[in-house]
Amino acid sequence: MAEPTSGNEGLLFLTDEQLRKGIEAMFFAYRGFTADPDRILEGKDYGRAHHRAVHFIHRSPGTTVSNLLLTLGVTKQSLNRVLRTLIEDGLVRSEKGRVDARERHLYLTETGLTLERELSDAQRARMRAAYRAAGPQAVAGFRQVLEAMMDPEMRRQYNRLKEGG
């Protein structure tokens, strides 16, 4: 059976082999996407959890610990370990909420902003090169595929971030 080469209807007839190749491409792409930040983090004794926390605190300054828990989908214990390290090392500051003193609002310090910039610059360079090589239609299609793979709640969170909220 010949593989469809054009038209959206061809996407409905993907073989298991085509899907396997896509899955493997995602695994290897993820390794590439995280390789540069991993090298940066390794020298600082941080891991990917620290990177994700720094990224989303930067993305939403003043976010609460509760919101960060929802966004990252990790346990409170796991996040507290990561935040404790980032706060102790002077990358994140935590402020009590003005309305609810039990809330902790998180902000990157200058040191945290410097690390975030270093990590995101590396990833943006890789994404920019890949997007340029693939072209605008492929970029739009890639984003559609990623969004379609998200669970509904994750898609809602993603859309809120995309809209600047």
MARROMAR-340581 format. One record per residue: residue number from 1; x, y, z of N, C-alpha, C, O, CB in turn. Coordinates in Angstrom, 2 decimals, padded with zeros to 5 digits. Glycine has a CB too. Layout:
# MARROMAR-340581
ATOM  sedren     n.xx     n.yy     n.zz    ca.xx    ca.yy    ca.zz     c.xx     c.yy     c.zz     o.xx     o.yy     o.zz    cb.xx    cb.yy    cb.zz
ATOM     NUM        X        Y        Z        X        Y        Z        X        Y        Z        X        Y        Z        X        Y        Z
...
//
This chain:
# MARROMAR-340581
ATOM  sedren     n.xx     n.yy     n.zz    ca.xx    ca.yy    ca.zz     c.xx     c.yy     c.zz     o.xx     o.yy     o.zz    cb.xx    cb.yy    cb.zz
ATOM       1   000.85  -001.19   000.00   000.00   000.00   000.00   000.89   001.24   000.00   001.78   001.36   000.84  -000.97   000.00   001.23
ATOM       2   000.67   002.14  -000.90   001.48   003.35  -001.02   001.08   004.34   000.07  -000.09   004.44   000.44   001.32   003.99  -002.41
ATOM       3   002.09   005.07   000.57   001.82   006.07   001.60   001.27   007.33   000.94   001.79   007.76  -000.08   003.11   006.39   002.41
ATOM       4   000.23   007.92   001.52  -000.30   009.17   000.98   000.75   010.25   001.07   001.50   010.32   002.05  -001.59   009.59   001.73
ATOM       5   000.81   011.10   000.06   001.84   012.14   000.04   001.26   013.53   000.16   002.00   014.48   000.43   002.64   012.04  -001.22
ATOM       6  -000.05   013.69  -000.04  -000.61   015.04   000.09  -002.06   014.94   000.51  -002.69   013.89   000.40  -000.48   015.82  -001.22
ATOM       7  -002.58   016.05   000.99  -003.98   016.11   001.39  -004.16   015.65   002.82  -003.47   014.74   003.28  -004.83   015.25   000.47
ATOM       8  -005.08   016.28   003.52  -005.33   015.95   004.92  -005.88   014.55   005.11  -005.65   013.93   006.14  -006.28   016.94   005.52
ATOM       9  -006.62   014.05   004.11  -007.21   012.72   004.27  -006.13   011.64   004.42  -006.40   010.59   005.00  -008.10   012.39   003.07
ATOM      10  -004.94   011.87   003.92  -003.85   010.93   004.06  -003.44   010.74   005.51  -002.91   009.69   005.88  -002.67   011.38   003.26
ATOM      11  -003.67   011.74   006.33  -003.30   011.64   007.74  -004.17   010.65   008.50  -003.79   010.17   009.56  -003.38   013.01   008.39
ATOM      12  -005.33   010.37   007.96  -006.23   009.44   008.64  -005.78   007.99   008.49  -006.29   007.11   009.18  -007.63   009.60   008.10
ATOM      13  -004.84   007.73   007.61  -004.45   006.36   007.31  -002.99   006.09   007.65  -002.31   005.37   006.93  -004.69   006.06   005.85
ATOM      14  -002.51   006.66   008.73  -001.14   006.42   009.15  -000.97   004.98   009.61  -001.81   004.44   010.33  -000.74   007.40   010.27
ATOM      15   000.10   004.38   009.18   000.38   003.00   009.59   001.04   003.01   010.96   001.54   004.04   011.42   001.28   002.27   008.55
ATOM      16   001.04   001.86   011.61   001.74   001.72   012.89   003.21   002.08   012.73   003.81   002.66   013.63   001.58   000.30   013.44
ATOM      17   003.79   001.72   011.61   005.20   002.02   011.37   005.43   003.54   011.28   006.41   004.04   011.82   005.69   001.33   010.07
ATOM      18   004.55   004.26   010.61   004.66   005.71   010.53   004.51   006.34   011.92   005.24   007.28   012.27   003.60   006.28   009.56
ATOM      19   003.58   005.83   012.69   003.39   006.34   014.05   004.61   006.05   014.91   005.04   006.91   015.68   002.12   005.72   014.69
ATOM      20   005.18   004.85   014.79   006.39   004.49   015.54   007.52   005.45   015.20   008.26   005.89   016.08   006.81   003.04   015.25
ATOM      21   007.67   005.77   013.92   008.73   006.69   013.50   008.49   008.08   014.11   009.45   008.74   014.52   008.79   006.79   011.96
ATOM      22   007.25   008.51   014.17   006.92   009.80   014.79   007.23   009.80   016.28   007.76   010.77   016.81   005.46   010.13   014.57
ATOM      23   006.89   008.71   016.95   007.17   008.58   018.38   008.68   008.63   018.63   009.15   009.33   019.52   006.58   007.27   018.96
ATOM      24   009.42   007.89   017.83   010.87   007.88   017.99   011.47   009.25   017.67   012.41   009.69   018.33   011.51   006.82   017.09
ATOM      25   010.93   009.93   016.68   011.41   011.27   016.35   011.18   012.21   017.53   012.03   013.05   017.84   010.71   011.82   015.08
ATOM      26   010.02   012.07   018.20   009.75   012.91   019.38   010.74   012.63   020.49   011.23   013.57   021.13   008.31   012.68   019.89
ATOM      27   011.06   011.35   020.74   012.04   011.01   021.78   013.39   011.66   021.48   013.99   012.28   022.35   012.20   009.47   021.89
ATOM      28   013.86   011.51   020.24   015.17   012.05   019.89   015.16   013.58   019.84   016.14   014.22   020.21   015.63   011.49   018.54
ATOM      29   014.05   014.16   019.38   013.95   015.62   019.36   013.98   016.17   020.78   014.60   017.20   021.05   012.67   016.06   018.63
ATOM      30   013.29   015.49   021.70   013.28   015.92   023.10   014.69   015.87   023.68   015.10   016.77   024.41   012.32   015.04   023.93
ATOM      31   015.43   014.83   023.35   016.81   014.74   023.81   017.62   015.92   023.30   018.41   016.51   024.04   017.46   013.42   023.37
ATOM      32   017.44   016.27   022.04   018.14   017.41   021.48   017.70   018.72   022.11   018.52   019.58   022.41   017.93   017.47   019.99
ATOM      33   016.39   018.86   022.32   015.82   020.08   022.88   016.32   020.33   024.30   016.47   021.48   024.71   014.30   019.99   022.86
ATOM      34   016.56   019.25   025.05   016.98   019.40   026.44   018.50   019.32   026.61   019.01   019.60   027.70   016.32   018.34   027.29
ATOM      35   019.23   018.95   025.57   020.68   018.74   025.70   021.42   020.01   026.09   022.26   019.99   026.99   021.25   018.21   024.39
ATOM      36   021.14   021.12   025.42   021.85   022.37   025.71   021.56   022.85   027.14   022.50   023.14   027.88   021.45   023.46   024.69
ATOM      37   020.30   022.94   027.55   020.03   023.33   028.94   020.61   022.34   029.95   021.10   022.75   031.00   018.52   023.45   029.16
ATOM      38   020.57   021.05   029.64   021.14   020.06   030.56   022.61   020.34   030.83   023.08   020.23   031.96   020.97   018.63   030.00
ATOM      39   023.35   020.71   029.78   024.78   021.02   029.95   024.96   022.25   030.84   025.86   022.29   031.68   025.46   021.25   028.58
ATOM      40   024.12   023.24   030.65   024.19   024.46   031.46   023.85   024.14   032.92   024.53   024.59   033.84   023.23   025.55   030.91
ATOM      41   022.79   023.37   033.12   022.32   023.04   034.47   023.29   022.13   035.22   023.45   022.25   036.43   020.95   022.38   034.39
ATOM      42   023.92   021.23   034.49   024.82   020.27   035.10   025.93   020.97   035.88   026.29   020.54   036.97   025.43   019.36   034.04
ATOM      43   026.45   022.04   035.32   027.51   022.79   035.99   027.04   023.53   037.23   027.86   024.02   038.01   028.11   023.77   035.04
ATOM      44   025.74   023.61   037.42   025.17   024.33   038.56   024.47   023.38   039.53   023.86   023.82   040.50   024.19   025.40   038.07
ATOM      45   024.56   022.09   039.27   023.89   021.07   040.10   022.37   021.22   040.13   021.73   020.97   041.15   024.42   021.13   041.51
ATOM      46   021.80   021.64   039.00   020.36   021.71   038.84   019.95   020.71   037.78   020.76   020.24   036.98   019.89   023.14   038.47
ATOM      47   018.65   020.38   037.79   018.12   019.46   036.80   016.97   020.08   036.03   016.70   021.28   036.13   017.68   018.16   037.46
ATOM      48   016.30   019.24   035.27   015.20   019.71   034.43   014.04   020.28   035.24   013.35   021.20   034.78   014.69   018.58   033.57
ATOM      49   013.81   019.75   036.43   012.73   020.28   037.27   013.02   021.74   037.63   012.11   022.57   037.66   012.57   019.43   038.56
ATOM      50   014.28   022.05   037.90   014.67   023.43   038.19   014.42   024.31   036.95   013.93   025.43   037.05   016.16   023.51   038.63
ATOM      51   014.79   023.77   035.79   014.61   024.51   034.54   013.13   024.82   034.32   012.78   025.96   034.00   015.17   023.70   033.35
ATOM      52   012.28   023.81   034.47   010.85   024.04   034.26   010.30   025.08   035.23   009.52   025.95   034.84   010.08   022.73   034.40
ATOM      53   010.71   024.99   036.49   010.23   025.96   037.48   010.69   027.37   037.10   009.89   028.31   037.12   010.75   025.59   038.90
ATOM      54   011.96   027.52   036.77   012.49   028.84   036.38   011.75   029.36   035.15   011.40   030.54   035.08   014.02   028.75   036.08
ATOM      55   011.52   028.48   034.17   010.82   028.90   032.95   009.44   029.46   033.27   009.08   030.55   032.82   010.69   027.71   031.97
ATOM      56   008.65   028.71   034.05   007.27   029.13   034.27   007.15   030.27   035.29   006.18   031.03   035.24   006.45   027.95   034.74
ATOM      57   008.10   030.40   036.19   008.10   031.56   037.08   008.42   032.81   036.25   007.83   033.87   036.45   009.13   031.39   038.25
ATOM      58   009.35   032.67   035.33   009.68   033.79   034.44   008.48   034.14   033.56   008.18   035.32   033.34   010.91   033.44   033.55
ATOM      59   007.81   033.12   033.08   006.67   033.32   032.17   005.51   034.02   032.86   004.78   034.78   032.24   006.19   031.97   031.61
ATOM      60   005.35   033.75   034.17   004.24   034.34   034.93   004.76   034.86   036.27   004.53   034.24   037.31   003.09   033.30   035.16
ATOM      61   005.46   035.99   036.26   006.00   036.52   037.52   004.88   036.72   038.54   003.82   037.25   038.23   006.74   037.86   037.27
ATOM      62   005.14   036.28   039.77   004.14   036.41   040.82   003.21   035.22   040.90   002.29   035.20   041.71   003.34   037.64   040.62
ATOM      63   003.44   034.23   040.04   002.61   033.04   040.10   002.68   032.44   041.49   003.68   032.59   042.20   003.04   032.00   039.03
ATOM      64   001.62   031.78   041.88   001.61   031.15   043.20   002.19   029.75   043.12   002.30   029.16   042.04   000.18   031.11   043.78
ATOM      65   002.57   029.24   044.26   003.05   027.86   044.33   001.96   026.92   043.82   002.24   025.96   043.11   003.49   027.48   045.77
ATOM      66   000.71   027.20   044.19  -000.41   026.35   043.74  -000.53   026.34   042.22  -000.71   025.28   041.62  -001.74   026.84   044.35
ATOM      67  -000.42   027.51   041.59  -000.49   027.58   040.13   000.68   026.84   039.50   000.51   026.15   038.49  -000.50   029.03   039.66
ATOM      68   001.86   026.98   040.08   003.03   026.30   039.54   002.87   024.79   039.66   003.28   024.04   038.77   004.30   026.76   040.27
ATOM      69   002.29   024.33   040.76   002.01   022.90   040.93   001.11   022.39   039.81   001.36   021.34   039.22   001.35   022.63   042.30
ATOM      70   000.07   023.15   039.51  -000.86   022.75   038.44  -000.17   022.74   037.08  -000.34   021.82   036.29  -002.08   023.70   038.40
ATOM      71   000.61   023.76   036.82   001.28   023.89   035.53   002.29   022.76   035.32   002.34   022.16   034.25   001.99   025.24   035.42
ATOM      72   003.08   022.48   036.35   004.13   021.48   036.21   003.63   020.05   036.38   004.25   019.11   035.88   005.22   021.75   037.21
ATOM      73   002.51   019.89   037.07   001.97   018.55   037.27   002.88   017.67   038.12   003.03   016.48   037.84   001.72   017.88   035.94
ATOM      74   003.50   018.26   039.14   004.37   017.50   040.03   003.77   017.50   041.43   002.80   018.20   041.70   005.81   018.10   040.04
ATOM      75   004.36   016.70   042.31   003.87   016.66   043.68   004.36   017.90   044.44   005.35   018.52   044.07   004.34   015.37   044.40
ATOM      76   003.64   018.23   045.48   004.00   019.37   046.32   005.39   019.16   046.92   006.20   020.08   046.99   002.95   019.58   047.43
ATOM      77   005.66   017.94   047.36   006.95   017.62   047.95   008.08   017.83   046.94   009.11   018.41   047.27   006.96   016.16   048.45
ATOM      78   007.88   017.37   045.72   008.89   017.53   044.68   009.13   018.99   044.36   010.28   019.43   044.26   008.45   016.78   043.42
ATOM      79   008.06   019.76   044.20   008.20   021.18   043.89   008.85   021.92   045.05   009.68   022.81   044.83   006.83   021.79   043.57
ATOM      80   008.49   021.58   046.28   009.08   022.26   047.43   010.58   022.06   047.49   011.32   022.98   047.84   008.44   021.76   048.72
ATOM      81   011.05   020.86   047.14   012.50   020.60   047.10   013.18   021.51   046.09   014.21   022.12   046.38   012.77   019.11   046.75
ATOM      82   012.59   021.59   044.91   013.15   022.42   043.84   013.14   023.90   044.24   014.14   024.60   044.10   012.37   022.21   042.52
ATOM      83   011.99   024.37   044.74   011.88   025.78   045.13   012.81   026.12   046.28   013.41   027.20   046.29   010.44   026.10   045.51
ATOM      84   012.94   025.22   047.24   013.83   025.48   048.37   015.26   025.74   047.87   015.93   026.67   048.32   013.81   024.28   049.36
ATOM      85   015.72   024.90   046.94   017.05   025.06   046.38   017.17   026.39   045.63   018.14   027.12   045.82   017.39   023.90   045.45
ATOM      86   016.20   026.69   044.78   016.25   027.92   043.99   016.19   029.16   044.87   016.84   030.17   044.57   015.09   027.95   042.99
ATOM      87   015.44   029.10   045.95   015.35   030.24   046.88   016.65   030.37   047.67   017.20   031.47   047.79   014.15   030.06   047.86
ATOM      88   017.15   029.26   048.20   018.40   029.29   048.96   019.57   029.78   048.12   020.47   030.46   048.62   018.71   027.90   049.52
ATOM      89   019.56   029.43   046.83   020.65   029.83   045.93   020.45   031.23   045.35   021.27   031.70   044.56   020.78   028.82   044.81
ATOM      90   019.36   031.89   045.73   019.16   033.27   045.32   018.64   033.46   043.91   018.82   034.53   043.32   020.41   034.01   045.46
ATOM      91   017.99   032.44   043.33   017.44   032.56   041.99   015.96   032.94   042.00   015.45   033.54   041.05   017.63   031.27   041.24
ATOM      92   015.27   032.58   043.08   013.84   032.84   043.20   013.59   033.50   044.55   014.22   033.16   045.55   013.00   031.51   043.05
ATOM      93   012.67   034.44   044.56   012.22   034.99   045.84   010.73   034.69   045.99   009.98   034.67   045.02   012.50   036.53   045.92
ATOM      94   010.35   034.46   047.21   008.97   034.12   047.54   008.41   035.22   048.43   009.02   035.61   049.42   008.89   032.73   048.24
ATOM      95   007.23   035.72   048.05   006.58   036.76   048.83   005.21   036.28   049.28   004.50   035.60   048.53   006.46   038.08   048.02
ATOM      96   004.84   036.63   050.50   003.51   036.30   050.99   002.48   037.08   050.20   002.72   038.21   049.79   003.37   036.60   052.51
ATOM      97   001.33   036.47   050.00   000.25   037.14   049.28  -000.30   038.32   050.06  -000.37   038.28   051.29  -000.86   036.16   048.98
ATOM      98  -000.70   039.36   049.35  -001.26   040.54   050.02  -002.70   040.28   050.46  -003.13   040.76   051.50  -001.21   041.76   049.09
ATOM      99  -003.42   039.51   049.66  -004.82   039.19   049.99  -004.88   037.99   050.91  -005.63   037.99   051.89  -005.64   038.93   048.71
ATOM     100  -004.10   036.97   050.60  -004.08   035.75   051.40  -002.62   035.46   051.79  -001.82   035.05   050.95  -004.71   034.54   050.60
ATOM     101  -002.30   035.69   053.04  -000.92   035.55   053.52  -000.41   034.11   053.43   000.79   033.87   053.50  -000.81   036.03   054.96
ATOM     102  -001.33   033.16   053.26  -000.89   031.76   053.12  -000.31   031.48   051.74   000.46   030.54   051.55  -002.07   030.80   053.38
ATOM     103  -000.69   032.31   050.76  -000.16   032.14   049.41   001.28   032.63   049.34   001.66   033.61   049.99  -001.02   032.90   048.38
ATOM     104   002.06   031.94   048.54   003.42   032.40   048.27   003.51   032.72   046.79   003.23   031.88   045.94   004.49   031.33   048.69
ATOM     105   003.90   033.95   046.48   004.07   034.40   045.10   005.55   034.34   044.75   006.40   034.74   045.54   003.50   035.85   044.90
ATOM     106   005.84   033.83   043.56   007.22   033.55   043.17   007.70   034.49   042.07   006.97   034.78   041.12   007.35   032.11   042.71
ATOM     107   008.93   034.94   042.23   009.56   035.85   041.26   011.01   035.42   041.07   011.65   034.93   042.00   009.48   037.33   041.74
ATOM     108   011.52   035.60   039.87   012.94   035.37   039.64   013.72   036.59   040.12   013.28   037.73   039.94   013.23   035.08   038.15
ATOM     109   014.87   036.35   040.71   015.79   037.42   041.07   016.62   037.74   039.82   016.45   037.11   038.78   016.70   037.01   042.29
ATOM     110   017.51   038.70   039.92   018.41   039.00   038.79   019.22   037.77   038.40   019.41   037.49   037.22   019.35   040.17   039.15
ATOM     111   019.69   037.03   039.40   020.46   035.81   039.13   019.58   034.78   038.43   020.02   034.10   037.50   021.03   035.22   040.44
ATOM     112   018.34   034.67   038.87   017.39   033.75   038.23   017.08   034.16   036.81   016.98   033.31   035.92   016.11   033.68   039.03
ATOM     113   016.93   035.46   036.59   016.67   035.96   035.24   017.85   035.68   034.32   017.67   035.36   033.14   016.38   037.47   035.27
ATOM     114   019.06   035.79   034.85   020.25   035.51   034.04   020.28   034.04   033.64   020.56   033.72   032.48   021.54   035.87   034.82
ATOM     115   020.00   033.14   034.58   019.97   031.71   034.26   018.85   031.41   033.27   019.07   030.67   032.31   019.79   030.87   035.54
ATOM     116   017.68   031.97   033.48   016.56   031.72   032.56   016.92   032.16   031.16   016.63   031.44   030.20   015.30   032.46   033.04
ATOM     117   017.54   033.31   031.03   017.92   033.82   029.72   018.93   032.89   029.04   018.83   032.62   027.84   018.52   035.24   029.85
ATOM     118   019.89   032.41   029.80   020.90   031.49   029.25   020.24   030.20   028.76   020.55   029.71   027.67   021.98   031.17   030.33
ATOM     119   019.34   029.65   029.55   018.65   028.41   029.18   017.73   028.63   027.97   017.74   027.84   027.03   017.83   027.87   030.37
ATOM     120   016.94   029.70   028.01   015.98   029.91   026.93   016.68   030.34   025.64   016.21   030.01   024.55   014.94   030.96   027.33
ATOM     121   017.79   031.06   025.75   018.55   031.42   024.54   019.00   030.16   023.81   018.92   030.09   022.58   019.77   032.31   024.90
ATOM     122   019.48   029.18   024.57   019.94   027.93   023.96   018.78   027.21   023.27   018.93   026.71   022.16   020.58   027.01   025.02
ATOM     123   017.64   027.16   023.92   016.50   026.46   023.33   015.91   027.24   022.16   015.49   026.65   021.17   015.43   026.20   024.38
ATOM     124   015.86   028.56   022.27   015.34   029.35   021.16   016.21   029.20   019.92   015.70   029.14   018.80   015.25   030.83   021.55
ATOM     125   017.52   029.14   020.12   018.42   028.98   018.97   018.15   027.66   018.26   018.11   027.60   017.04   019.90   029.04   019.42
ATOM     126   017.95   026.60   019.03   017.66   025.29   018.44   016.30   025.31   017.74   016.17   024.80   016.62   017.68   024.19   019.52
ATOM     127   015.28   025.89   018.39   013.94   025.96   017.80   013.95   026.83   016.54   013.34   026.47   015.53   012.93   026.51   018.81
ATOM     128   014.64   027.96   016.61   014.69   028.87   015.46   015.30   028.16   014.26   014.77   028.25   013.15   015.50   030.13   015.80
ATOM     129   016.40   027.46   014.47   017.06   026.74   013.37   016.14   025.66   012.80   016.04   025.49   011.59   018.38   026.11   013.86
ATOM     130   015.47   024.93   013.67   014.56   023.87   013.22   013.37   024.46   012.47   012.98   023.94   011.42   014.07   023.03   014.41
ATOM     131   012.80   025.53   012.98   011.66   026.17   012.33   012.05   026.71   010.96   011.31   026.56   009.99   011.10   027.29   013.20
ATOM     132   013.21   027.34   010.88   013.66   027.86   009.58   013.86   026.74   008.58   013.51   026.88   007.41   014.95   028.65   009.75
ATOM     133   014.43   025.63   009.03   014.67   024.50   008.14   013.36   023.87   007.67   013.26   023.40   006.54   015.54   023.44   008.84
ATOM     134   012.35   023.85   008.54   011.08   023.20   008.22   010.15   024.08   007.40   009.40   023.58   006.57   010.39   022.77   009.48
ATOM     135   010.18   025.38   007.63   009.29   026.28   006.92   008.01   026.57   007.68   007.64   025.83   008.59   008.95   025.71   005.58
ATOM     136   007.32   027.66   007.30   006.15   028.13   008.06   004.99   027.15   008.11   004.33   027.04   009.15   005.67   029.41   007.49
ATOM     137   004.72   026.44   007.03   003.60   025.48   007.05   003.89   024.33   008.02   003.01   023.90   008.76   003.33   024.92   005.64
ATOM     138   005.11   023.85   008.00   005.49   022.77   008.91   005.42   023.23   010.35   005.01   022.48   011.23   006.89   022.25   008.58
ATOM     139   005.83   024.47   010.62   005.79   025.01   011.97   004.35   025.06   012.46   004.06   024.64   013.58   006.43   026.42   012.02
ATOM     140   003.45   025.56   011.64   002.03   025.63   012.02   001.47   024.23   012.24   000.73   024.00   013.19   001.21   026.36   010.93
ATOM     141   001.81   023.30   011.38   001.35   021.93   011.52   001.90   021.27   012.77   001.19   020.55   013.47   001.73   021.11   010.31
ATOM     142   003.17   021.51   013.05   003.81   020.97   014.25   003.09   021.46   015.51   002.81   020.68   016.41   005.30   021.36   014.31
ATOM     143   002.80   022.74   015.55   002.10   023.30   016.71   000.71   022.68   016.84   000.27   022.38   017.95   001.99   024.84   016.60
ATOM     144   000.03   022.48   015.73  -001.29   021.84   015.77  -001.20   020.43   016.33  -002.04   020.02   017.13  -001.92   021.82   014.37
ATOM     145  -000.19   019.69   015.90  -000.01   018.32   016.39   000.25   018.34   017.89  -000.37   017.57   018.63   001.15   017.62   015.66
ATOM     146   001.15   019.20   018.34   001.46   019.27   019.78   000.22   019.63   020.58  -000.05   019.01   021.62   002.57   020.31   020.04
ATOM     147  -000.55   020.61   020.12  -001.75   021.01   020.84  -002.79   019.88   020.86  -003.47   019.69   021.86  -002.36   022.26   020.20
ATOM     148  -002.89   019.14   019.76  -003.85   018.03   019.70  -003.45   016.89   020.63  -004.31   016.12   021.06  -003.97   017.52   018.26
ATOM     149  -002.18   016.77   020.94  -001.70   015.71   021.84  -001.91   016.05   023.31  -001.85   015.16   024.16  -000.23   015.44   021.58
ATOM     150  -002.16   017.31   023.62  -002.33   017.73   025.01  -003.66   017.24   025.57  -004.67   017.20   024.86  -002.24   019.25   025.13
ATOM     151  -003.64   016.85   026.85  -004.89   016.58   027.54  -005.68   017.89   027.62  -005.08   018.96   027.61  -004.64   015.98   028.97
ATOM     152  -007.01   017.82   027.71  -007.82   019.05   027.69  -007.40   020.08   028.74  -007.32   021.27   028.43  -009.27   018.71   027.90
ATOM     153  -007.12   019.66   029.98  -006.73   020.62   031.01  -005.39   021.25   030.68  -005.19   022.45   030.89  -006.66   019.94   032.39
ATOM     154  -004.46   020.46   030.16  -003.16   021.02   029.77  -003.33   022.02   028.64  -002.66   023.05   028.61  -002.18   019.90   029.35
ATOM     155  -004.22   021.72   027.70  -004.46   022.63   026.58  -005.03   023.95   027.10  -004.67   025.02   026.61  -005.43   021.98   025.56
ATOM     156  -005.92   023.88   028.09  -006.48   025.10   028.68  -005.36   025.93   029.33  -005.30   027.15   029.16  -007.58   024.76   029.72
ATOM     157  -004.48   025.27   030.08  -003.36   025.98   030.71  -002.46   026.60   029.64  -002.05   027.76   029.76  -002.53   025.03   031.62
ATOM     158  -002.16   025.83   028.62  -001.32   026.30   027.53  -001.95   027.52   026.84  -001.27   028.50   026.56  -001.08   025.17   026.50
ATOM     159  -003.25   027.44   026.58  -003.94   028.55   025.91  -003.94   029.79   026.78  -003.83   030.91   026.27  -005.38   028.15   025.57
ATOM     160  -004.07   029.62   028.12  -004.01   030.78   029.01  -002.63   031.43   028.93  -002.52   032.65   028.86  -004.33   030.38   030.46
ATOM     161  -001.58   030.62   028.93  -000.22   031.15   028.82  -000.02   031.83   027.47   000.57   032.90   027.39   000.81   030.03   029.00
ATOM     162  -000.53   031.18   026.42  -000.40   031.71   025.07  -001.06   033.08   024.95  -000.58   033.95   024.23  -001.00   030.75   024.05
ATOM     163  -002.16   033.25   025.67  -002.92   034.50   025.63  -002.34   035.54   026.59  -002.84   036.67   026.68  -004.39   034.24   025.97
ATOM     164  -001.28   035.15   027.30  -000.63   036.10   028.19  -001.17   036.11   029.60  -000.89   037.03   030.37  -000.75   037.45   027.63
ATOM     165  -001.95   035.10   029.96  -002.53   035.07   031.31  -002.00   033.96   032.04  -002.36   033.76   033.20  -004.00   034.99   031.30
//
